[in-house]
């Protein structure tokens, strides 16, 4: 159809459609163009290039540009008025995904139904409704629009909450890499879809937790820091009301579970040889004279599960494994 459209007069509706598709394709792909050539054997070949580079046959390119071209054609052709697209994110760079959903929303008038696992395509700025489909012997479909909107407003990933095997709420972003590394060592992080979301520290008690807990596996982990005890207590009470399992660390913070050897593996001579134990009740920064938080992942990588065996953090990791059915 595009080859036919290309060879019509400038004012012909088919040629107008071709020009619209070509312009949209270049815009969304950040400068790529397409061309359709006919050989002497009357075979039609699709080619791509960026700016003034050599034409590259579509057959040796990735599928993303071809998929984008097909989607744009059906978005811009007069009929049909309803378009169904399965996983439009397949083979598309996230930037192209964002440009595509923006174009569909702002530049076309059709009704679209998209099945997706991409956060980009459930962005509330561009979609009207969000539904979650699951299969447990039969198909279940639920309207998640309101919850998706709330999660988006809070800055959390909508699809993470909808499709994850488990979401773990932690206090701050530096806690995330520690839990990730420990779950890797427990051999569950790669086998299950686990998402770890930071809550923002002392604003945690202000969050509407009902949006998290509606029907997905959820755990919360908070520090033992006594300085914000009232905030953590209110947060734990909210979690209890919504049946979100919550674990409060017995030590001051997650950094207090690091071992001297794991710290030396990263900071070497900065850790004095005389340091044999970490005081569980004092900020680690006060004990060392500097903050280690930027290196939390490296330190956790230098640890083993044996290092937290017998601690409540070790018990928490074991609890996560059990909840996952591991």
Secondary structure, DSSP 8 states (H G I E B T S, - for coil): -HHHHHTS-TTSHHHHHHHHHHHHHHHHTTSEEEEEEE-TTS-EEEEEEETTS--EEGGGS-HHHHHHHHHHHHHHSSS-SEEEEE-TTTT--HHHHHHHHHHHHHH---EEEEE---SGGG-TTT-S--EEEEESSSEEEEE-HHHHHHHHHHT--HHHHHH-SEEEEESSHHHHHHHHHHHHHTT-TTTS-EEEEE--GGGGGGS-THHHHSSS-EEEEE---GGGHHHHHHHHHHHHHTT-EEEE-SSSSGGGG--HHHHHHHHGGGS-TT-----TTS-HHHHHSS--GGGHHHHHHT--GGGGTTSHHHHHHHHHHHHTT-
